[in-house]
Amino acid sequence: MELRHLRYFVAVAEERHFGRAAERLFITQPPLSQQIRHLEEELGVKLLKRTTQKVELTEAGKVFLEEARITLEHADRAISAARRVGRSEASRLELAFIASVASSILTPLLVAFKSAHPEVNVNLAFMRTADQIPALREGQIDAGFVRLPFAGQGLVLEEVARDRFVALLPPGHPLAAHQKVNLQDLKDAPFITTEPQASPDFQTVLMEMCSKAGFVPRIVQEAGNLQAVVTLVAAGMGVSLVPEGVAETAPPETFTREIDMEPTWSSMAIAYRKDNRSQTLSQFLKVLHGQLGQ
């Protein structure tokens, strides 16, 4: 049984006439009569009493009419809801970001995108890099701004910016008087870094930088994300090595100092699924590439 069969039956039942029902449905009378017969055969009951003058409903037909109307009403409501959501999804973009891209990259990018596509609603979610991998794979977000390295199989990664690692010092630290910091001078300092599962490669980079300076850092605390690292340093819990963009979000009482060694760089990228065919995402990437001069 198809919805059109229900619509045919309701039209005949309400018009009480095959000719008028056919005009209402924009079809001819013979196929309409045939479809009603097929419906009755499928149900195994007579729905209509036909005479030369008019059409009457059987008792079964009266019951079926009420249920058919309810079914069609639900179907129409479902169709309208699906179309409404479909239109909304087509004009919505779900983005995740890390704090250090907010002002340097994301804000001017969103201004340009909104200017080019004012009809699109952009939903933003602050999300650490590690959490963006499952969110991308499960389709919870269309794209995310992350820090590299970023191990995400099946994801496209496009570098959008990079910044160097700097030393982040707590209030009152004696090395704050220097313009540059020799890492060797921090060999006895308490270090704060991220938990391995929160940012798998950040702690590795910190360890490698200290190793080049000839020591193993004394890690006293691991934080859930880079912003938590910044907060702990600002509270005087220790020192850290962080990307410059992260250090810019630190409170003014902390100190950011260049490191007196060959720079170690941290890249930021936009990540999205290879199989994401969203037109809205394509429009966003086009604006991004324009901002980057690509």
N, C-alpha and C positions, 0 to 999 in steps of 0.2 A: 504494500500500500504506500502510495506517495502522497505528499502534501497537496498536490494538485487535485487528486481525487477527492480529498476532503473539501477543497475550495469549490469544486464542481458541485458536490452534493449540497453544500451550504447554500450556494447560489440558487439551485433548483428548489430547495426546501423553503427559502425565503421568498422567492418569486412565485412559487406554486405554479410554474409554467416553464416548459423547456425552451420555448422560443425566446421569452424575455430573459431567461437565465443565460442563454447562448449569446444574446446581444450584450449583456452585462460582462460576460467573460471574453468577448471579442473572438468567439469561435462560431462555427456553424452548428446547427442542431443535431445532425446525425452522429458526429463523433462524440458530442456531449451525452446523448442517449446511450451510446455504446460504452462509454467510460462508466456511467452509472450502473449499467448492467454488470460490467466486470467487477465493480465494487461490491454489488450485492452477491455475486457468485463467490467472491473471495471471502465475504463475511458469512455466507451461508444463510442469510435472512433477507426478507423483503423489507426495503426501507421506504418505498413509495407505492401508493396506489394510483395507477394511471387511469384516467378516463378521457373521453374526447374533449371535455370542457376544461378540466383542471387536474392538478396533481395534489394528492393528499398524503400525509405522513402516516405510516403505520406506527404502532406503539414502539416497535424497535427503532423506527426512524426518528421518533421524537427524542428518545434517549440518546441515540447516536448523534443527533444534531447538537445537543447541549455539549456533549463530550468533544465533538469535532470543533465547535467554536472555541472551547477552552484550549484544545491542542493547537489550533491555528494562532490563537492569541499568544500562547507561550512561544511558538515558533517565530512569530513576528518580533516578539520582544527579544528573543535570543539573537535574531539576525541584526536587529538595530543595535544591540549591545556590542556584538562582535565588530560591526562596522565602526561604531563610535570609538571602541578601544583601538581598532586598527588605524583609524585616522590619528588618534592620539599617539600611538607608538611610532608612527611614521614621522611625527614631528617632535620626538623626544630623544635626547641624548644623555646616556648615563655615563658619567665620568668619575674616576677616582684619582686622587692626587696625594702626593706627599707634601709636607709643609714647605719644604725648601723651594718648590716650584711655584708657589702661590703668587708671590708678587713679581718674581723675575720673569716668569714665562706665562703662567696661566692667566693672570689678570689681563695683560694686553691682548692675549690670544682670544679670550672670551669677548672682549670689546670688539675686536675685528670680526669675529664670527657672528655676533649678535647684529652687527651692522649689515652684514651680508645676508643673514638668514634670520630676520626678526621673528619668523613664525615658529622657530624651534625652541622648545623648552629644554634647558640644560639643567640636569640634576647633578649636583656635586656631592661627593662623599670623601671625607678625609680617611685614608686607608694606608696602612704601612705596606711597604713593598711586598713582604711575604704573604700578606692576606689578599693581595690583588691577583695572584696566580689562580687560586680556586674560583674567585669571583669572575674572572675572565672566562675560565673554562666552563663554568656553569651558566654563563650568559647573564649574570647579575649586573654587569657593567659592560659598556661597549668598548671602552678604552680606559687606560690608566697611565698616569705618569709615575715612573719608577726610577730607582737608582740601579745602575749597572755595577757589577755583573748581576744578571737576572736569568736564572735557569727556568725557562718556560717553554716546554716542548709544544709545538703547534701554534706558537704565538709569533707575531711579527714584532720586531723591536727596531725602532728608528731613533737614533740619537738626536736629541734636541738641544742639548747644552752640556757643558762640563765645567767643573770647578776643581781647584786644587785643595788638598788636605792642608789644614792649618792646626795649630795648637790652640786649644780652648782652655783658658786658665781661670781659676776661681777668683773671687774678690780678694785683694790684698796679697796675691802671689808675688814673691820676690822677682820672678823673671818677667813680670809685666813691665818692668823698667826698660827692657831691651826691645828693640824693633824686630829682631829676629831671635828665634829660640833654637839653640842647639839641642837636639833630642837627648844627647848624652847627659845634659844637665837635668833631665827628667827621669833618670834611671832609678832613682829611689822614691819617686813620687807615686802616690796611689792613683791607679788608672780606672776610669769608668768606660765601659764599652757596652755594646748591645748583646743580648742573648743570641747564641748561634741560630736558634730556630726563628728568631725575629728578623734577622738580617744575616743570612748565612755567610756572606763574604766580607762584611764590614770588619768583624773581629780579626779575620785573616789578614786584611790589609793593614790594620793597626799593628799586629804582631810582626808582619814583614817589615814595616817601616822602622820599628824599634830594633829589629834584628840587624838591619843595615847600620843602625847607629851603635851596634855592639852590645845590646842588652835585651833581656826578656822583661817585659813590663809586669809590674805587680798589680794585677787586676783585683780590685777590692769589691767591685759591684758590677752586675750586668743588668741592663735596663731593657724594657720591652720594645723601645724604639728610639730613634735618634733624638726626638724631642725630649724624651725622658732623660737621655744622657745629658742634654743641655741643662735641664732643670737641676739635675744632681750636681753638675759642676757649679752652677750658679749658687747652689746651697752650700758650697765649700766641701763637698764630699771627695773631690779628687780632680784630676785633670783628664783631658781626652784629646784625641786627634779626630777631627771631623771635617767633612767637606765645607768649604767656605760659605756656601749657600745656607747650610745648616747653622753655622756660627752666626750668621747675620740675624737669625731669629732669637739669639740669646739675649737675656736682659743686659742693660747697659753697664751693670756693675761687674760683668765678666770681662775678660780680655782675650782678644783674638790676635795671635801673632804668627807671622810667617815662620816656616821651618827652614833652617839653614842647611838644606840639602836639595838634591835634584827633586823637583816637584813630583808628587804622586797625585794623579788626577782621578776624579770621580765623575762619571758620565751619567746624565739623566736621559731617559728615553720615554717615548710613548709606546705602549704595548697594546696590541689588539689581536683578536683571533684571525687566523688566515682565512677561515671560512665565513667570516662576517661579511655579508653582502648588503649591509644597511646603506641606503643612499645617504642618510643623514650623517653617518660616520664618514662616508666618502667626501661629503661636502666639508666636514670639519677638517679632515686631513688635507684637503686642497687649501683651505685657509691657513692651516699650520705650515704647509710647505711654502706658501707665499710669504708668511712671516719670517721663515728661515732663509728666504731667498733661493729656494730650490726650484 
